[in-house]
Amino acid sequence: MLSPPRLAGVLVGLALLVSGGLLGAVQYAALAEYEPTTGTVEHARIDVVSNDTFGSNISLDGAPDGRLYEPNVTYSYTVDGETYTGMNVASRTGMTMSDRDKLAAILTPISPGGQTVYYDPANPGDAHLLQHLDFFPAGVLMLFGVLVVADAITPRARLVRLVTAWVPLASLERLPGVTPPADTVDDPMAILTAKRAWDGVDAAPFRGRASDAIWVFCLLLIVDIVVAYFLLSEQPYDLWALAAALVVPVGLARLGFARFVD
């Protein structure tokens, strides 16, 4: 039987996981409705759209000269005998960047001539060239959901303890492992305001090797989420997805170190 804090952690983690999955499914379904057609790229170049007008050598975007770059692409395509002109490069995102080389690499497949164009059948004037998905917030919610569930059912419960330290639920005397002071037993207000956080000493359902297996499964699930994003989306990739990919080697290294120390 899970203690209330652990049960709350599992429920919150599952809620994050499901909500992230639903958001991702809705986003992908909306993008999948766009139909491909052959268009013609009339011109494709990179423009400088901003620079540091104050003469500083450091700008907010991180570029040493303060410059920002964005694609200037125009293409035409025909749907049901009517010709349309489009300028959007990637769906659902702007492409202003401080790294010109990175932007040029993304635009390499786009050059004057024939080009696949994706358009919305319900609104043919809405089109783009690259099928881009956002990793935030859907992927981030799923990532945290997996981590919270794994944390709640394994011994350390660091995330659960962090949350319950600030939630009144952890202050109630009815929680396992929490004993209120004698002078608060008959004082409801004192019980509610007592800051006796749950210390996570109750037995977790998965311990030892089973706990390690849960965390390995958790990290593999994160790999699946990140790989699915990179397979379904085209550049420019979200930095959130790249950051999520770092969680896996860090987590595996932490598990290996813990086993080595034990």
Buried (B, 14 or more C-beta within 10 A) or exposed (E): EBBBBBBBBBBBBBEBBEBBBEBBEEBBEEBEEBEEBEBBBEEBEBEEEBEBEEEEEEBEBEBEEBBBBBBBBBBBBBBEEEEBEBEBBBBBBEBBBBEBEEBEEBBEEBEBEEBEBBBBEEEBEBBBBBBBBBBBBBBBBBBBBBBBBBBBBBBEBEBBBEBBBEEEBBBBEEBBEBEBEEEBEEEEEBBEEBEBBBBBEBEBBBEEEEBBEBBBEBBEBBBEBBEBBBEBBBBBBBEBBEBBBEBBEEBBEEBEEEEEEE
